[in-house]
Amino acid sequence: MGRKFKILSPTAILGYGFPEESFRKAMEESPDLIAVDAGSSDPGPHYLGQVNPYRSGRGKTRSALYDYRRR
C-alpha cells in the first residue's frame, strides 16, 4: 500500500467559519493539504442587486488566512 495523503477541509464553504479548537485538533494529524470549496460569494440576484455579499469579507479572510496569522 502506498503512502497516505491526508486532506483537511475545516468547513464546507470558505467564509462560513469553523471552531478553532476543532481545527487545532485536526492539525495534530499533520494534514498534507488544507482545502475548502470557495462556494459562491453571490448566491443570487438579490445580493448582487443590493451590493451585499452573501458572506462577509472578514469571514472569508479569516478562513483563508488562519494558518498564515499563526506564523
C-alpha positions as CSV (number, residue, x, y, z in Angstrom):
1,M,0.0,0.0,0.0
2,G,1.2,3.5,-0.8
3,R,1.8,6.5,1.4
4,K,-1.3,8.1,2.9
5,F,-2.2,11.6,1.8
6,K,-4.3,13.4,4.4
7,I,-6.7,16.2,3.4
8,L,-8.3,18.6,5.9
9,S,-11.4,20.5,4.9
10,P,-12.4,22.5,8.0
11,T,-15.5,24.0,6.5
12,A,-17.8,23.3,3.6
13,I,-17.7,26.8,2.1
14,L,-15.0,29.5,2.6
15,G,-16.3,32.2,4.9
16,Y,-18.6,30.0,7.0
17,G,-16.0,29.7,9.7
18,F,-15.1,26.8,11.9
19,P,-14.4,26.1,15.6
20,E,-10.8,26.9,16.3
21,E,-10.4,24.0,18.7
22,S,-11.6,21.6,16.0
23,F,-9.1,23.0,13.6
24,R,-6.3,22.7,16.1
25,K,-7.2,19.1,16.8
26,A,-7.3,18.3,13.1
27,M,-3.9,19.9,12.6
28,E,-2.4,17.4,15.1
29,E,-3.0,14.8,12.4
30,S,-0.5,16.7,10.1
31,P,-2.6,17.0,7.0
32,D,-0.8,17.2,3.7
33,L,-3.4,19.6,2.2
34,I,-5.9,22.0,3.7
35,A,-8.7,22.7,1.2
36,V,-12.0,24.5,1.2
37,D,-14.6,24.9,-1.5
38,A,-14.8,28.6,-2.4
39,G,-18.6,28.2,-2.9
40,S,-20.2,31.4,-4.2
41,S,-19.9,34.9,-3.0
42,D,-23.0,35.8,-5.0
43,P,-25.8,33.2,-4.5
44,G,-28.4,35.2,-6.4
45,P,-29.6,38.4,-7.9
46,H,-30.8,39.8,-4.6
47,Y,-27.4,40.1,-3.0
48,L,-25.8,41.3,-6.3
49,G,-28.5,44.0,-6.7
50,Q,-28.2,45.2,-3.1
51,V,-24.4,45.2,-3.4
52,N,-24.3,43.0,-0.3
53,P,-22.0,39.9,-0.3
54,Y,-23.5,36.6,0.8
55,R,-20.6,36.1,3.2
56,S,-18.6,38.8,4.8
57,G,-15.1,39.6,3.6
58,R,-14.0,39.2,7.2
59,G,-15.2,35.7,7.3
60,K,-13.6,34.7,4.1
61,T,-10.3,36.3,5.1
62,R,-10.4,34.6,8.5
63,S,-10.9,31.2,6.8
64,A,-8.3,31.8,4.1
65,L,-5.5,33.3,6.3
66,Y,-6.0,31.4,9.6
67,D,-2.7,29.5,9.3
68,Y,-0.8,32.4,7.9
69,R,-1.6,34.6,11.0
70,R,-0.3,31.8,13.3
71,R,3.2,32.2,12.0
